[in-house]
Amino acid sequence: MRGTTVAALLSALCLTAGFAPIARAEASISGHVSNVSFYRDYALIQLDAGPPSSCVPNPSGWLRIPPENKPSIAFIIGLWMRGDASSTSVTVYSDGIDASGFCAISQIDPVG
């Protein structure tokens, strides 16, 4: 009986973990990339919708993509260089303002 209960509990935990979101962030916002800049090894973006609520106050509105997030940096550079930034909506997930003073982006998803 006890073994069956433990197995059921482990199965439930595995199923729950399998359906967890890719990234858990404090806040997200969807919009279009309105500006791109590069500072040291950071890629910085601004959205037409402004920063996520987890990044307020953020008077500059710049969102930092950390250097270890190379796929997101490559995606943003490609979007910007092709001229598709104003026509492609993205959802940005943030962990809030980090030690650099910028809003830290944990994940970027194209919408649609």
ABEGO torsion letter per residue (X at the ends): XAAAAAAAAAAAAAAAAAABBABBBABBBBEBBABBBBBEABBBBBBAAEBBAAAOBBAAGBBBBBAABAAAAAAAAAAAAAGAAAABBBBBBBAEBBAAGBBBBABBBBBX
